[in-house]
Amino acid sequence: MTYWIDLFTGTTWRQFREAGAAVSGFRESKRSTLSRISPGDVLLCYLTGVMRWVGALEVVGPTDDHSPIWGQGEFSARLAVKPVVLLAPEHGVPMADLQGRVDFFAGPADRGSSRDSFGEVRPRSSVLATAS
């Protein structure tokens, strides 16, 4: 099992949840990277702006779903997912709370390093993130 970072804005997180939280989407430019994500992998959901971890999604597999969750043609590279954890933004785990406790955020110099939608997360970090 591999853990990946899945970025959302406040708006895209709300749209994802309102649509049933069953499909996660990425920009078309990331489609080739989707082949590295396997069923059973987990997407750790990070809410930009407020810098909070708000969910964990188990990957079911690729999907041909083209419903306009985020608008017509937006985030057309998609994965079917099953929610493990879904939190309202105000209940998300603040990124600052993880400083020094996870490999990908050892200190202030690492701010912004979680901005790649397909950033792979090391096992020690992902276990802590999903347990929080």
N, C-alpha and C positions, 0 to 999 in steps of 0.2 A: 504494500500500500504506500502510495506517495501522496504527500500533501502539497497543495498549490494555493497561491494567493489569488483570490477573485475580488477585483475592485468594484465598488459601487459608489455612486453619489447618493445623497439623501433621496433624490427623485427616482433614480433607477432602482434603489432598494425598495422603495414604496411600490413602484410599478411591478417589480418581480414578485413581491408578496401578494399584491392584489390579483395578479394573474395566476395564483395558485402555487407559486414557489416550486414549479416542476421543471423549468427550463432556464438554464443560465446561458447568457449570450456574450459573445466577444466580437471585436471588430474583425472584419473579413481578413485583414492583414495577419491575423493570428491563426487562421485556419490550419496551416501546416503544422503548427505547434500542437494543435488538438490531438494529433496522432500519438503524442507522447502521454496523453492522459488516458487511463484505463478504467474500466468499470471497477468499482470498489475504492478508487482513489477518493480523496476528500479535498474539497475546495473550501478554504478558510476565507470567510467573507469580511473584507475590510472596508469600512465606510470612510472615504476620503473627506476632507474638510473638518469633521469632528474627530477624526483619528481614533476610531473605535472598531473593535472586532465584534461583529454582530451575528455571525452564523457559521455553521459548518454544514456542507452539503456533500452527501455521498453521490459519486458519479454512477449513473445507471448505464450510460453509453451515449453514442452520438444520436442526434435526432434530426429529422427533416422538418420539424415544426417551424413554420414561418409566420405564426400569428404575430400581429403587431403589438407585442408586449411593450416595447420601448419606442414605438413609432415605426412606420413603414420602412423596411430595409435596414433598420438599425440593429446592430449586433447580430448579424446574420450567421455567424459561425456559432453553433449552439450545441449544448450538451443536455441530455435529460438527467435530472438530479432528484435525489430524495433528501429532504431536510433532516438533519440530525439535530441541529440547534438553529433556532430563528429568534433573534432578539430585536426589540424595538431599539432605535438608536440611543435613547436615554438609558437603556439598560446594558448597552454594549460594554465590553472590557476596554478601558482607555489604553491606548498604545503606551502611554507613559508608565502604566502599572507593570508593563513587561520589560522595561529597560533593565538590562543586566541579567535578566532571567531567561532570555531566549537568544539563540545564536545570531539571529538576523537583526537584533536591536540591542547591541552591547552598550551603546551610549549615544550622545547627541550627534556624533559624526555619522551615524547610520540613519538619521531622519531622512525620509523620502526613499529609502531603499526598498520599500514595500510597494512601489508603484508599478511593478510589472505584473500584469494580469496572470502571467504564467510563471511567476517566480516559484521555484521549487523550495519547499521549506524542509529543513533538516528534521529528522525524527524527534530529537530531544525537544526542539522548539514546538513542533506540532502537537506533541503529547501534552505539553504544558498549556498551549493555546486552547486545545479542546477541553481540557480539564477545568479551565478557569470559569 
